[in-house]
Amino acid sequence: MRSFIPEHICIDEASVNDPITERVLARFPDVPYNIINSGNSNITGQKPDMESITIGKRMLFLQRSRAPFIERCPGSKNTLCCNYFVANIAVNCHFDCTYCYLQSYLNTQNITVNTNLHDFFAELEALAGISREHDLRIGTGELADSLALDEITGFSTEIVPFFSKFDNLLLELKTKGDFVDNLLLLDPKGRTVIAWSLNPQNIIDTEEYKCASLKERLAAARRCRNAGYKLAFHFDPVILHDGWEKNYRDVVDMMLDYVHPEDILWISLGVLRFTPAGKTVIRKRFPKTNIIYDEMVQCEDGKLRYIQPVRTEIYKKMRSWILDKSPKTFVYLCMETPAVWNRVYGENHPVKNEVLQF
């Protein structure tokens, strides 16, 4: 995996003295930076287009978030949701996956880090005080890879210890990288789950640029498991290609060779999906990719997906491969319709889990 080295750093004047800003500047003493007026976050100076997406991935913007950090996962129209909470402590990352929905979703493509963690912690304390019935799962991987920048921001060194104080909050850090050094120095006390998005190596090579290899991800998962963390995995997106069945089954087998089934709290399955606007961006930015040419249908949420019988086949096979080797592992579908759940699980969906509240 390639470490991120920004070409330029822009700092919101309100963030100048924040600890994260100081850590970043100490890490990159030779990278030029400038301080800008609060609210001027569009450092590329233009609306997102193919050029600004590329430029934005080379620049780092440090700011204090003016919006709430935590919100419910927006999910998709007419799909089942696991009641996930998302925490936007960063936006965008230097990884460059062809299918990334952020390319067409965000109104800016800067890699942005929010430095006011004290406000994030205040929101968490309020949330913990409201809900006592069951664990609330909170993830930082919705608008950015959770650990892609951790070696320069040190987010985990503050967040993991904070979550360890609560018995009803569970942090999920989701990544396609292998930087876990900071995590190994911490005691999660059962309140932090480290999750990896997995794909066959041929898909990583052609669709997940700058990300860690499959072996690197699984080796990092083993290191975290040995350090006392529980794990999760996300086969999302599953991408059809010649030999997909063998390749994904091999990934399942490899995953369970690296870690013990009892250390996996959950595994999610989701197929490739994107909006028509996202398809246009993918075609322009990655003209060599083939992922946009399979037969797809536009669903009620506006996203293009494989047709329902194909999705059902994918989920049934993936679920069976996992449960054959790990029968107690909790497997769920991400952003899927009740009709597909019925086809995969039978009429008694949704399945139940202590953490995932469907």
TORROKE-386099 format. One record per residue (C-alpha): residue number from 1; residue in one letter; z, x, y. Coordinates in steps of 0.05 Angstrom, whole numbers. Example, Ala and Ser with C-alpha at 12.3 -4.5 7.8 and 13.67 -1.06 7.14 Angstrom:
REM TORROKE-386099
seq:type:c3:c1:c2
1:A:156:246:-90
2:S:143:273:-21
//
This chain:
REM TORROKE-386099
seq:type:c3:c1:c2
1:M:0:0:0
2:R:-17:25:69
3:S:40:30:119
4:F:27:-1:187
5:I:17:46:245
6:P:0:7:309
7:E:-51:34:358
8:H:-13:3:416
9:I:53:-33:426
10:C:65:-87:478
11:I:137:-106:494
12:D:160:-169:528
13:E:206:-147:584
14:A:262:-191:554
15:S:260:-151:489
16:V:264:-81:518
17:N:337:-69:499
18:D:338:-106:433
19:P:356:-64:371
20:I:291:-80:336
21:T:251:-55:396
22:E:292:9:397
23:R:279:20:322
24:V:204:9:329
25:L:197:56:388
26:A:238:109:353
27:R:192:103:293
28:F:129:111:334
29:P:146:160:391
30:D:72:179:399
31:V:43:109:401
32:P:29:85:472
33:Y:65:23:495
34:N:71:-20:557
35:I:120:-72:581
36:I:91:-139:601
37:N:117:-201:636
38:S:150:-253:593
39:G:103:-305:565
40:N:40:-262:566
41:S:30:-254:491
42:N:-46:-255:487
43:I:-53:-180:490
44:T:-125:-182:465
45:G:-143:-221:527
46:Q:-187:-272:492
47:K:-185:-331:446
48:P:-185:-313:372
49:D:-253:-294:346
50:M:-279:-244:295
51:E:-267:-185:341
52:S:-199:-206:366
53:I:-174:-217:295
54:T:-192:-145:279
55:I:-162:-119:345
56:G:-99:-159:335
57:K:-85:-127:268
58:R:-81:-59:302
59:M:-32:-78:356
60:L:42:-96:355
61:F:75:-145:403
62:L:151:-149:409
63:Q:180:-211:440
64:R:238:-259:442
65:S:219:-324:411
66:R:225:-383:457
67:A:216:-434:402
68:P:264:-451:345
69:F:260:-402:288
70:I:271:-452:232
71:E:230:-513:214
72:R:213:-552:152
73:C:151:-529:115
74:P:95:-573:143
75:G:64:-581:74
76:S:0:-620:70
77:K:-17:-693:76
78:N:-6:-733:12
79:T:20:-674:-27
80:L:89:-664:-59
81:C:134:-616:-21
82:C:193:-575:-47
83:N:231:-584:19
84:Y:224:-511:38
85:F:249:-487:105
86:V:208:-433:140
87:A:235:-382:188
88:N:185:-351:236
89:I:215:-283:251
90:A:146:-252:253
91:V:74:-275:259
92:N:14:-242:225
93:C:12:-176:187
94:H:-33:-116:178
95:F:-53:-139:108
96:D:-123:-168:109
97:C:-133:-220:54
98:T:-201:-254:57
99:Y:-171:-323:45
100:C:-114:-317:95
101:Y:-106:-384:131
102:L:-76:-351:192
103:Q:-146:-327:212
104:S:-164:-397:235
105:Y:-95:-428:243
106:L:-63:-387:299
107:N:-82:-386:372
108:T:-70:-312:375
109:Q:-81:-257:324
110:N:-30:-206:349
111:I:20:-179:299
112:T:82:-207:333
113:V:155:-192:318
114:N:211:-235:347
115:T:268:-190:367
116:N:323:-241:383
117:L:354:-245:314
118:H:420:-269:344
119:D:386:-335:360
120:F:359:-339:289
121:F:429:-328:262
122:A:457:-382:307
123:E:406:-432:278
124:L:425:-412:208
125:E:499:-423:221
126:A:484:-492:248
127:L:441:-509:188
128:A:493:-485:139
129:G:544:-530:173
130:I:500:-592:166
131:S:481:-589:93
132:R:533:-579:38
133:E:502:-618:-19
134:H:455:-566:-46
135:D:425:-498:-30
136:L:373:-496:26
137:R:317:-448:11
138:I:293:-412:73
139:G:232:-366:72
140:T:203:-318:123
141:G:134:-314:90
142:E:98:-373:121
143:L:67:-339:183
144:A:75:-267:161
145:D:88:-226:99
146:S:163:-221:94
147:L:167:-146:80
148:A:102:-117:107
149:L:136:-91:169
150:D:207:-82:142
151:E:201:-6:140
152:I:193:-6:216
153:T:234:-66:238
154:G:292:-62:189
155:F:296:-139:188
156:S:324:-141:118
157:T:383:-96:135
158:E:409:-150:181
159:I:384:-214:148
160:V:405:-201:76
161:P:478:-187:94
162:F:479:-248:140
163:F:456:-295:84
164:S:508:-266:37
165:K:562:-300:77
166:F:538:-371:59
167:D:543:-408:-7
168:N:491:-461:11
169:L:435:-419:42
170:L:385:-381:0
171:L:336:-332:31
172:E:268:-320:0
173:L:229:-258:21
174:K:157:-264:-2
175:T:109:-205:-2
176:K:45:-174:-27
177:G:73:-105:-13
178:D:119:-56:-48
179:F:165:-32:8
180:V:235:-50:-17
181:D:273:13:1
182:N:317:-23:52
183:L:334:-78:2
184:L:360:-28:-49
185:L:416:-7:-2
186:L:443:-78:6
187:D:486:-126:-35
188:P:451:-194:-35
189:K:511:-228:-68
190:G:463:-277:-101
191:R:438:-305:-35
192:T:371:-270:-28
193:V:310:-278:-74
194:I:253:-229:-71
195:A:185:-260:-87
196:W:117:-232:-100
197:S:49:-264:-94
198:L:8:-241:-155
199:N:-65:-237:-172
200:P:-106:-197:-222
201:Q:-123:-127:-198
202:N:-197:-144:-192
203:I:-179:-199:-142
204:I:-131:-153:-105
205:D:-187:-101:-99
206:T:-238:-150:-71
207:E:-196:-202:-33
208:E:-128:-172:-15
209:Y:-144:-111:28
210:K:-88:-63:47
211:C:-39:-97:-1
212:A:-1:-63:-57
213:S:-33:-60:-126
214:L:-9:-106:-181
215:K:29:-49:-215
216:E:61:-29:-149
217:R:85:-100:-136
218:L:114:-108:-206
219:A:147:-39:-203
220:A:179:-60:-137
221:A:202:-125:-170
222:R:235:-85:-226
223:R:270:-41:-175
224:C:297:-102:-139
225:R:319:-134:-204
226:N:356:-70:-222
227:A:390:-72:-154
228:G:418:-142:-167
229:Y:366:-188:-137
230:K:339:-251:-169
231:L:263:-256:-168
232:A:208:-307:-157
233:F:133:-303:-165
234:H:75:-342:-134
235:F:7:-347:-167
236:D:-22:-373:-102
237:P:-79:-374:-92
238:V:-108:-375:-161
239:I:-181:-356:-152
240:L:-235:-374:-201
241:H:-280:-317:-224
242:D:-315:-293:-287
243:G:-261:-278:-338
244:W:-206:-313:-297
245:E:-169:-339:-358
246:K:-161:-271:-391
247:N:-145:-237:-325
248:Y:-90:-286:-304
249:R:-60:-289:-374
250:D:-57:-213:-372
251:V:-20:-216:-306
252:V:30:-265:-335
253:D:42:-219:-394
254:M:47:-158:-349
255:M:97:-194:-303
256:L:142:-210:-362
257:D:137:-139:-389
258:Y:164:-113:-322
259:V:221:-162:-312
260:H:264:-207:-356
261:P:251:-282:-355
262:E:324:-297:-339
263:D:317:-259:-273
264:I:261:-306:-249
265:L:287:-367:-211
266:W:219:-400:-201
267:I:144:-391:-204
268:S:95:-430:-162
269:L:22:-445:-176
270:G:-30:-461:-123
271:V:-105:-457:-121
272:L:-150:-427:-68
273:R:-155:-473:-8
274:F:-179:-469:63
275:T:-204:-513:120
276:P:-277:-517:139
277:A:-260:-474:200
278:G:-227:-424:154
279:K:-288:-422:110
280:T:-330:-404:171
281:V:-283:-347:189
282:I:-283:-321:118
283:R:-359:-320:115
284:K:-364:-282:181
285:R:-308:-232:170
286:F:-320:-219:96
287:P:-394:-230:81
288:K:-388:-197:13
289:T:-336:-245:-15
290:N:-356:-299:-64
291:I:-294:-343:-60
292:I:-326:-395:-14
293:Y:-384:-411:-60
294:D:-349:-448:-117
295:E:-354:-523:-122
296:M:-300:-552:-76
297:V:-282:-619:-47
298:Q:-249:-635:20
299:C:-182:-668:6
300:E:-142:-716:49
301:D:-107:-660:85
302:G:-174:-632:107
303:K:-172:-572:62
304:L:-225:-552:13
305:R:-201:-544:-59
306:Y:-232:-539:-128
307:I:-246:-608:-156
308:Q:-187:-643:-188
309:P:-206:-634:-262
310:V:-214:-559:-249
311:R:-147:-554:-213
312:T:-113:-591:-269
313:E:-143:-545:-321
314:I:-120:-484:-282
315:Y:-49:-509:-275
316:K:-42:-531:-347
317:K:-66:-464:-374
318:M:-25:-422:-325
319:R:38:-463:-339
320:S:29:-458:-414
321:W:19:-382:-411
322:I:83:-374:-371
323:L:125:-422:-414
324:D:99:-391:-479
325:K:135:-327:-462
326:S:189:-355:-416
327:P:204:-427:-436
328:K:262:-436:-388
329:T:226:-413:-325
330:F:218:-466:-272
331:V:144:-474:-253
332:Y:121:-519:-197
333:L:57:-534:-159
334:C:47:-518:-86
335:M:12:-567:-39
336:E:-14:-611:-94
337:T:-24:-686:-99
338:P:18:-733:-142
339:A:-45:-748:-183
340:V:-51:-674:-203
341:W:24:-669:-217
342:N:16:-729:-264
343:R:-41:-696:-300
344:V:-3:-631:-309
345:Y:68:-655:-321
346:G:59:-726:-344
347:E:84:-790:-310
348:N:155:-765:-303
349:H:141:-719:-245
350:P:168:-689:-203
351:V:208:-640:-244
352:K:278:-626:-222
353:N:311:-561:-202
354:E:378:-543:-171
355:V:345:-508:-111
356:L:276:-539:-104
357:Q:289:-610:-81
358:F:225:-650:-94
//
